[in-house]
Structure formats: C-alpha cells, structure tokens
C-alpha cells in the first residue's frame, strides 16, 4: 500500500471518528475568513487526483460556506400563504458555490477543481485548486493549457462539481435530456 493510500485512509478515519485533531482543525478554520489562501492542500492525495501539482502558479484556497437553505426576502403584494415561501433549496451544490466564491476573489485565476475537507454544524469547508492564467510555468504546462484558455469554468458549470449538479456524470439510458443542458432540452421540445 502506497503512502497516498495511507494518508487517504487516515483522513477518512479522522472524519468518521471525529477525533481531536479533526475538531481542533475545524475550530481553527471557523475563525478564519470565508476565502483564505493556504500553503499546501490538507488532503494531498485527493488534490493530486483532481489535477494538483506542487508548482508555481498553482494556488490552493480554503472556502467556507454557510449550510442550510437559501432565504428569500419576504415577498410583497397580495398572494396566498402557500405561494409566499421564504426558504428554498439551492439548485447548485455547496461545492459549486464555494468554487464561485473563490473565483470572485481571485479574478486572475481559473478554477481547476475542488474537494470537501470538513463540516461543522453551521459551515462546510472546501479546498479549491486555482491556476494563475498569466504565470509562465502554467502557460508552458500542456495539461493546464486548455483550462487556462477558458473563462469562468465555475460559473458555467464546467468543473467536476458543476458537471455533477448539472447531471452530466451519467450517460446513456435515462440521461437523454441532460445534454447540452436540461434547459435547452426543454426549449427544443416546444
């Protein structure tokens, strides 16, 4: 068993058993701002799976998101009570929202991918891998070139989590109306 497999198992067992190291980490993260740059990924094997390389121009950011449903402003005007709802479940995943927050803070970077690192009663924590578009090391990397040549991957649902909430992870029978998007499939019908 390789070292990355050991690290992965240790990280998974820490999360399942909610041991002291995991709890102290969460307390520390809770006090930090919403989006913060970190030196290296917390879960290195997962970051490597998603395309992380320890080289210049690759930035790792930790983002925290408040849990719960989206709260809408109290609607004005007369309507029956059943139509005046205030709490609605989000159409996007928390992970996609975290990627968008990171992109808004680091406008010169492009989102590569992200992964889950922790959860408290009020917040969820994700680590987002970003690529600096103007860095010569990233520009010369053939694997990263197609990613830095696109714009707003997080906002258009082109990252892994974006494709997941758009329903593009399954193919074939039962997924005929998922491509190119659910909206375009219903518009073509009419």
MIBAKE-771230 format. One line per field, with one value per residue: x negated, y negated, z negated of N, C-alpha, C, O, CB in turn; residue number from 1; residue in one letter. Coordinates in steps of 0.2 Angstrom, whole numbers. Glycine has a CB too. Example, Ala and Ser with C-alpha at 12.3 -4.5 7.8 and 13.67 -1.06 7.14 Angstrom:
n.c1 <- c(-66;-64) .
n.c2 <- c(28;11) .
n.c3 <- c(-39;-35) .
ca.c1 <- c(-62;-68) .
ca.c2 <- c(22;5) .
ca.c3 <- c(-39;-36) .
c.c1 <- c(-66;-64) .
c.c2 <- c(16;0) .
c.c3 <- c(-39;-39) .
o.c1 <- c(-71;-67) .
o.c2 <- c(17;-6) .
o.c3 <- c(-42;-40) .
cb.c1 <- c(-57;-70) .
cb.c2 <- c(22;3) .
cb.c3 <- c(-45;-29) .
i <- c(1;2) .
aa <- c(A;S) .
END
This chain:
n.c1 <- c(-4;-3;-10;-1;11;12;12;24;33;31;36;49;53;51;61;73;72;72;61;49;39;45;56;50;44;56;61;51;52;64;63;57;56;69;64;48;30;20;5;2;12;24;29;19;18;31;31;21;27;37;29;20;3;-12;-18;-24;-12;-1;12;19;34;45;62;76;93;110;121;138;154;158;162;176;180;194;209;217;234;251;254;258;254;247;240;231;217;202;190;179;173;156;152;139;124;116;103;100;104;94;83;87;86;72;67;73;65;52;49;40;36;40;52;47;51;61;63;70;67;71;84;95;108;113;106;98;83;72;59;51;43;33;28;15;18;9;-4;-20;-25;-13;-7;-16;-14;-7;4;12;15;27;37;33;36;49;64;71;75;81;93;100;102;93;83;79;88;98;102;108;119;126;130;122;114;119;122;131;145;159;153;155;160;151;140;136;140;152;161;160;164;178;182;181;190;203) .
n.c2 <- c(6;-11;-27;-37;-31;-27;-40;-44;-35;-38;-51;-49;-41;-50;-59;-51;-46;-58;-63;-71;-79;-82;-90;-101;-107;-111;-120;-130;-133;-139;-151;-158;-169;-169;-166;-160;-159;-145;-136;-122;-108;-101;-88;-79;-68;-68;-80;-78;-69;-76;-84;-93;-100;-102;-116;-132;-145;-137;-138;-135;-136;-139;-138;-143;-139;-144;-133;-126;-131;-142;-159;-169;-186;-193;-192;-205;-212;-205;-188;-171;-161;-149;-152;-161;-158;-157;-150;-141;-126;-125;-126;-123;-114;-115;-114;-119;-132;-136;-136;-146;-157;-158;-160;-173;-180;-178;-184;-184;-171;-154;-141;-125;-113;-106;-100;-92;-96;-97;-99;-108;-112;-123;-127;-122;-116;-118;-114;-123;-122;-133;-140;-151;-162;-170;-166;-160;-147;-139;-142;-136;-123;-108;-101;-110;-120;-119;-122;-135;-143;-144;-153;-158;-145;-139;-147;-143;-130;-120;-113;-99;-97;-106;-99;-88;-93;-97;-86;-78;-67;-55;-44;-39;-28;-36;-47;-56;-69;-77;-83;-96;-104;-104;-114;-118;-106;-106;-117;-115;-106;-113) .
n.c3 <- c(0;5;0;2;1;-12;-18;-14;-19;-33;-34;-30;-41;-52;-49;-50;-64;-71;-78;-89;-83;-71;-75;-82;-71;-64;-72;-72;-58;-58;-63;-54;-39;-25;-12;-10;-7;-6;-11;-6;-1;-12;-11;-2;7;13;19;28;36;42;51;45;44;37;40;46;48;46;35;19;11;-4;-7;-16;-18;-22;-29;-25;-19;-5;-9;-5;-2;-11;-1;7;10;13;10;9;-6;-3;8;3;0;-9;-11;-1;7;13;31;35;30;14;15;28;26;17;26;35;26;23;36;38;29;33;47;57;59;64;61;56;50;35;18;4;-13;-27;-40;-50;-62;-57;-45;-30;-23;-10;2;14;30;39;54;60;73;80;77;81;80;79;91;100;97;103;99;92;100;109;99;94;105;106;100;84;79;67;66;77;75;78;71;61;50;55;66;60;53;64;69;78;75;78;92;107;106;99;97;107;109;103;110;121;110;97;98;111;118;114;120;134;136;137) .
ca.c1 <- c(0;-7;-9;5;17;12;14;31;37;30;40;56;55;52;68;78;72;72;56;47;36;50;60;46;43;62;61;46;54;70;61;53;61;73;59;41;25;16;-2;2;18;25;29;14;20;37;29;17;32;40;25;15;-4;-16;-22;-22;-6;5;14;25;38;50;68;81;100;115;126;145;157;157;168;178;183;202;212;223;240;255;254;260;249;243;235;226;212;196;184;179;166;152;151;132;121;112;96;100;105;88;79;88;84;65;66;74;60;46;51;34;35;45;53;46;56;61;64;73;62;74;91;97;115;116;102;95;77;70;52;52;37;34;22;14;18;3;-11;-24;-25;-7;-6;-20;-11;-2;10;16;16;34;40;32;39;57;66;77;77;85;99;103;103;88;79;81;94;103;105;111;125;130;132;118;110;121;123;135;152;161;149;155;161;146;135;131;142;159;165;160;168;185;184;181;197;209) .
ca.c2 <- c(0;-17;-32;-41;-27;-28;-47;-45;-31;-42;-57;-47;-39;-56;-62;-47;-46;-65;-64;-78;-83;-85;-95;-107;-110;-114;-126;-135;-136;-143;-158;-161;-172;-165;-163;-161;-155;-140;-134;-116;-105;-97;-81;-79;-63;-70;-86;-75;-65;-81;-88;-97;-99;-107;-120;-139;-146;-133;-141;-132;-141;-136;-142;-140;-141;-143;-127;-127;-133;-149;-163;-174;-192;-192;-194;-210;-211;-200;-181;-166;-159;-144;-155;-166;-154;-161;-146;-136;-123;-128;-122;-121;-111;-119;-114;-124;-139;-138;-137;-153;-162;-158;-164;-180;-183;-178;-185;-182;-163;-149;-135;-118;-108;-107;-94;-93;-94;-97;-101;-109;-112;-129;-128;-117;-118;-115;-117;-125;-122;-138;-141;-158;-162;-173;-163;-157;-140;-137;-143;-131;-116;-106;-98;-115;-124;-120;-125;-142;-146;-145;-159;-157;-137;-138;-150;-139;-123;-115;-109;-92;-98;-109;-94;-84;-96;-98;-79;-76;-62;-48;-44;-33;-27;-39;-54;-59;-76;-81;-86;-100;-106;-102;-119;-118;-101;-108;-123;-112;-102;-117) .
ca.c3 <- c(0;6;-6;3;-1;-20;-20;-12;-25;-39;-33;-31;-48;-56;-48;-53;-71;-73;-83;-92;-78;-66;-79;-83;-64;-62;-77;-69;-51;-59;-65;-48;-34;-21;-7;-13;-3;-11;-8;-3;-2;-18;-8;4;12;16;23;34;41;46;55;42;45;32;44;46;52;43;29;16;7;-8;-7;-20;-15;-27;-27;-25;-13;-3;-12;-1;-5;-11;5;6;14;10;13;4;-10;-1;13;1;-3;-10;-11;5;8;19;37;36;24;10;18;34;23;15;32;37;21;24;42;37;25;37;54;62;59;66;56;59;46;28;14;-3;-19;-33;-41;-57;-62;-53;-39;-26;-21;-3;4;22;33;44;59;62;80;83;74;87;78;80;98;103;95;108;96;89;106;111;93;93;111;105;95;80;78;61;67;82;73;82;66;59;46;59;71;56;51;70;71;83;73;81;99;109;105;93;96;114;109;99;114;118;103;96;100;119;120;114;125;141;137;139) .
c.c1 <- c(-4;-6;-3;11;17;14;22;35;37;35;48;58;55;59;73;78;73;67;53;44;40;54;56;45;50;63;57;49;60;69;58;59;64;68;52;36;21;10;-1;9;18;25;25;16;26;36;26;22;36;36;20;8;-7;-21;-20;-16;0;6;20;28;44;56;73;88;105;120;133;147;156;164;169;181;191;205;217;229;244;254;256;254;244;238;230;220;206;189;184;172;163;152;144;130;117;105;95;101;98;83;80;86;76;64;67;68;53;48;46;33;41;46;52;51;57;63;66;68;65;81;92;105;117;112;100;88;74;63;53;45;38;27;21;13;11;-4;-14;-24;-19;-5;-10;-18;-6;5;15;18;24;39;40;35;46;58;72;80;82;92;103;104;99;83;82;88;100;106;109;118;129;132;128;113;112;123;128;142;154;158;150;156;157;141;139;133;149;163;166;164;176;187;184;188;202;208) .
c.c2 <- c(-6;-22;-36;-38;-27;-35;-47;-41;-35;-48;-55;-44;-45;-59;-58;-47;-52;-66;-71;-82;-86;-91;-102;-111;-114;-121;-132;-138;-140;-150;-162;-165;-167;-162;-165;-156;-151;-138;-128;-113;-101;-90;-80;-74;-65;-75;-83;-72;-70;-86;-93;-95;-104;-111;-127;-140;-142;-136;-137;-136;-137;-140;-139;-143;-139;-137;-130;-130;-140;-153;-168;-180;-191;-196;-199;-208;-205;-193;-177;-163;-154;-146;-160;-163;-158;-156;-141;-133;-125;-123;-119;-117;-116;-120;-119;-131;-141;-140;-144;-158;-163;-162;-171;-184;-184;-178;-183;-175;-160;-143;-129;-113;-110;-101;-96;-91;-94;-100;-102;-110;-118;-130;-122;-120;-114;-118;-117;-125;-127;-138;-148;-158;-165;-171;-159;-149;-136;-137;-138;-124;-114;-104;-104;-120;-125;-123;-133;-146;-147;-150;-156;-149;-136;-141;-146;-132;-118;-112;-103;-93;-101;-104;-89;-87;-97;-91;-76;-70;-55;-49;-38;-34;-31;-46;-57;-66;-80;-85;-90;-103;-104;-108;-119;-112;-102;-113;-120;-108;-107;-120) .
c.c3 <- c(0;0;-5;0;-9;-22;-19;-17;-31;-39;-34;-38;-53;-56;-51;-60;-74;-79;-84;-87;-73;-69;-80;-76;-62;-66;-74;-62;-52;-60;-59;-43;-29;-16;-10;-9;-8;-7;-4;-5;-8;-16;-2;9;16;21;29;39;45;50;52;43;40;37;44;50;50;36;26;11;3;-8;-12;-17;-21;-25;-27;-19;-11;-6;-7;-5;-5;-5;3;10;11;14;7;0;-7;5;10;-3;-4;-10;-5;5;14;25;38;29;20;13;24;32;21;20;35;33;22;31;42;34;29;44;59;63;62;62;60;56;39;25;7;-8;-26;-34;-48;-57;-58;-46;-36;-23;-15;-2;12;24;39;48;61;69;83;81;80;86;80;88;102;102;100;105;94;94;108;105;93;99;111;100;91;80;73;62;72;81;77;77;64;55;50;63;67;55;58;72;76;82;76;88;101;107;98;92;103;114;105;103;119;111;103;99;108;121;120;119;132;142;140;146) .
o.c1 <- c(-9;-1;0;16;23;18;25;41;42;39;52;63;59;62;78;84;73;69;55;45;39;56;59;45;49;65;59;49;61;73;58;65;62;68;50;38;20;10;-4;12;13;22;28;17;26;38;27;21;37;38;17;6;-5;-27;-15;-15;6;2;24;24;47;55;74;89;104;122;134;144;154;169;165;183;194;204;221;228;242;254;256;248;238;234;226;218;204;184;189;167;166;152;143;133;115;102;90;97;96;79;76;83;73;59;64;67;50;48;48;29;47;41;54;54;53;66;64;64;62;83;90;108;123;115;99;88;75;62;54;41;42;22;26;8;9;-9;-11;-24;-19;-2;-8;-20;-1;10;21;22;26;44;44;35;49;54;77;86;87;97;109;107;101;79;88;93;106;112;114;123;136;136;131;109;108;125;129;145;151;160;145;154;158;138;144;129;153;168;171;167;179;193;188;190;206;212) .
o.c2 <- c(-7;-21;-38;-41;-28;-35;-50;-44;-35;-49;-58;-46;-44;-61;-60;-47;-53;-68;-75;-88;-92;-96;-107;-117;-119;-126;-138;-144;-145;-154;-168;-164;-162;-156;-170;-150;-153;-138;-127;-115;-98;-86;-81;-75;-64;-76;-86;-72;-69;-91;-97;-89;-110;-109;-129;-137;-144;-135;-135;-140;-132;-146;-133;-149;-134;-137;-135;-131;-144;-151;-173;-179;-188;-202;-199;-203;-201;-193;-178;-163;-154;-143;-163;-165;-163;-159;-137;-136;-127;-117;-114;-118;-121;-125;-123;-136;-147;-144;-148;-164;-169;-166;-175;-190;-189;-173;-181;-173;-163;-141;-127;-110;-114;-96;-102;-87;-91;-103;-98;-108;-118;-133;-117;-125;-108;-124;-113;-129;-127;-136;-151;-155;-163;-174;-154;-145;-131;-132;-135;-119;-117;-104;-104;-124;-131;-127;-136;-152;-150;-152;-154;-148;-132;-138;-146;-128;-112;-107;-102;-89;-100;-104;-87;-83;-98;-91;-71;-68;-50;-55;-34;-39;-30;-51;-61;-70;-86;-90;-88;-104;-103;-106;-120;-113;-100;-113;-123;-108;-104;-123) .
o.c3 <- c(-4;-4;-10;-2;-12;-27;-23;-20;-35;-44;-37;-40;-57;-61;-54;-63;-81;-84;-81;-86;-71;-66;-79;-76;-60;-63;-74;-61;-48;-58;-59;-44;-29;-15;-11;-8;-14;-1;2;-10;-10;-19;4;15;22;27;35;45;51;53;55;43;40;37;42;56;52;32;29;7;5;-10;-12;-15;-24;-19;-30;-14;-16;-5;-6;-10;-1;-4;-1;14;7;20;1;3;-8;6;14;-9;0;-8;-5;4;19;24;41;24;23;12;25;34;21;20;36;35;22;31;45;35;29;48;65;67;63;59;65;60;36;28;5;-7;-30;-29;-52;-51;-55;-42;-40;-21;-14;-3;15;22;43;46;63;72;89;83;83;91;83;91;107;105;100;108;94;93;108;107;92;99;115;96;93;80;73;60;72;85;78;80;66;57;49;64;69;55;57;77;80;86;76;90;97;106;93;89;105;118;103;101;122;107;108;102;111;127;124;121;136;147;144;148) .
cb.c1 <- c(5;-6;-15;6;16;4;11;33;33;23;39;57;49;46;69;77;66;79;50;43;31;55;63;39;42;68;59;39;56;74;56;50;58;78;61;41;21;20;-7;-3;20;31;37;7;21;43;25;12;37;44;29;16;-6;-20;-23;-28;-7;3;17;22;42;47;71;80;102;118;125;146;165;157;166;183;182;204;215;220;238;262;247;264;251;248;239;230;210;196;183;180;168;145;153;128;117;112;94;106;110;85;80;96;85;62;71;81;58;42;53;28;34;44;61;39;54;67;59;79;57;69;96;94;117;114;96;99;71;75;46;56;35;35;23;7;24;4;-10;-31;-27;-1;-8;-27;-9;-5;9;12;12;37;38;25;37;60;67;83;71;82;98;99;110;84;77;76;93;99;99;108;125;125;139;114;109;127;116;132;155;160;142;161;168;142;131;129;141;161;162;153;166;186;178;175;199;209) .
cb.c2 <- c(0;-20;-37;-43;-20;-27;-52;-41;-24;-45;-61;-41;-34;-61;-63;-40;-42;-67;-59;-77;-78;-79;-92;-105;-104;-110;-125;-132;-130;-140;-158;-156;-178;-169;-166;-159;-160;-134;-133;-111;-101;-99;-79;-78;-56;-72;-91;-71;-61;-86;-92;-97;-99;-103;-118;-143;-145;-125;-148;-125;-146;-134;-142;-142;-136;-149;-121;-133;-131;-150;-165;-171;-198;-196;-189;-217;-209;-202;-180;-160;-157;-139;-158;-171;-148;-164;-142;-140;-115;-129;-126;-127;-105;-116;-107;-122;-139;-132;-132;-154;-160;-151;-161;-181;-180;-171;-192;-186;-161;-147;-135;-116;-101;-113;-89;-89;-100;-100;-96;-116;-114;-135;-133;-114;-118;-116;-113;-131;-115;-145;-136;-161;-165;-181;-159;-159;-138;-140;-150;-132;-116;-100;-94;-119;-123;-113;-122;-144;-142;-138;-165;-161;-133;-142;-157;-140;-121;-119;-114;-88;-102;-114;-90;-83;-102;-101;-79;-81;-62;-46;-43;-27;-20;-36;-53;-55;-77;-76;-81;-106;-113;-101;-126;-118;-95;-110;-128;-107;-100;-123) .
cb.c3 <- c(-6;12;-6;10;1;-22;-16;-5;-26;-40;-26;-26;-50;-54;-41;-50;-73;-76;-81;-98;-74;-64;-86;-86;-59;-63;-84;-68;-47;-65;-71;-44;-30;-17;0;-20;0;-13;-13;-5;4;-21;-7;2;9;11;19;31;37;41;60;34;52;27;52;49;59;43;30;12;11;-15;1;-27;-9;-29;-32;-31;-13;4;-19;4;-1;-18;9;8;21;11;15;7;-17;2;18;-4;1;-17;-18;11;8;16;43;37;26;2;20;39;18;11;37;38;14;24;48;33;18;35;55;60;52;74;54;57;47;26;14;-4;-18;-38;-38;-60;-69;-57;-41;-20;-26;3;2;23;36;41;65;58;82;81;68;88;71;76;100;101;88;113;90;84;112;112;87;92;117;103;99;82;78;55;69;89;74;87;60;55;40;63;74;49;47;75;73;86;66;77;103;107;104;87;94;118;106;95;117;122;102;88;98;122;116;107;125;142;130;134) .
i <- c(1;2;3;4;5;6;7;8;9;10;11;12;13;14;15;16;17;18;19;20;21;22;23;24;25;26;27;28;29;30;31;32;33;34;35;36;37;38;39;40;41;42;43;44;45;46;47;48;49;50;51;52;53;54;55;56;57;58;59;60;61;62;63;64;65;66;67;68;69;70;71;72;73;74;75;76;77;78;79;80;81;82;83;84;85;86;87;88;89;90;91;92;93;94;95;96;97;98;99;100;101;102;103;104;105;106;107;108;109;110;111;112;113;114;115;116;117;118;119;120;121;122;123;124;125;126;127;128;129;130;131;132;133;134;135;136;137;138;139;140;141;142;143;144;145;146;147;148;149;150;151;152;153;154;155;156;157;158;159;160;161;162;163;164;165;166;167;168;169;170;171;172;173;174;175;176;177;178;179;180;181;182;183;184;185;186;187;188;189;190) .
aa <- c(X;X;X;X;X;X;X;X;X;X;X;X;X;X;X;X;X;X;X;X;X;X;X;X;X;X;X;X;X;X;X;X;X;X;X;X;X;X;X;X;X;X;X;X;X;X;X;X;X;X;X;X;X;X;X;X;X;X;X;X;X;X;X;X;X;X;X;X;X;X;X;X;X;X;X;X;X;X;X;X;X;X;X;X;X;X;X;X;X;X;X;X;X;X;X;X;X;X;X;X;X;X;X;X;X;X;X;X;X;X;X;X;X;X;X;X;X;X;X;X;X;X;X;X;X;X;X;X;X;X;X;X;X;X;X;X;X;X;X;X;X;X;X;X;X;X;X;X;X;X;X;X;X;X;X;X;X;X;X;X;X;X;X;X;X;X;X;X;X;X;X;X;X;X;X;X;X;X;X;X;X;X;X;X;X;X;X;X;X;X) .
END
